[in-house]
Amino acid sequence: MLRNDLEGINISIDFDDTLFHFSFHSLLWTNAKLGLEIRLNDLTAYDTPIPGMENKKALEYLFEFLDTRHHLVAKPLDFAFQKLEILQDHGANLFILTARRKKDRWRTYHLLEQYGREELFKACYFTDLQSKLPFYEEHKFDIHFDDAPSHAEEIAQAGGNIILMNQPWNQNTKEHPNIRRVPGWNKVTPELILQLYEASQQRSRLYHCPVARHASYTR
């Protein structure tokens, strides 16, 4: 493929469990703190972060975990940065789009800086636990990577393109032509991105709603 075949395509990437491992490390901390033995495969529902615990209380523990040093040892998913660098080399514009709280900005940037990858992304957007769809539309993203069924389904139903990173908690995600599930970053290629982008352009033409290729962003 040509090195600039993805030029002008704007790609947003979720942070937790899409770019960096989050649930694995939060489970280690939660199990140790509460004397539990929850495994990653036990997390079969995205909206139930700690099985058997009321969601409000479970979220309090997750936010407490974010305030600990244990959060800062999170590692990126296998091949994530290598694949994103390839997409960037092919001309794609990369952005972080996360539902993290705005107060967690420094923690997020710290993890990126630990791996020397902060310059890989043109901007980071924090929705503060709110919907990602308004950000996806406002910033004219073409494709979004995520692991959360709710965000994936909402963006797909609005006409956006989703690459769904396979996780135990998204196995019941509603099927949709705009959602492409991948087992991991090793399956993400420029060819896949271009295929999804061109398919979305074709759908736009069929519905008499032409979408122009977006101009490249600059810092």
PyMOL commands that set and color helices and strands:
alter all, ss='L'
color gray80, all
select helices_A, chain A and resi 23-34+40-42+55-66+69-73+80-89+102-114+118-120+133-138+149-157+168-170+185-187+190-206
alter helices_A, ss='H'
color red, helices_A
select strands_A, chain A and resi 10-13+93-98+124-126+143-146+161-165+179-182
alter strands_A, ss='S'
color yellow, strands_A
deselect
rebuild
show_as cartoon
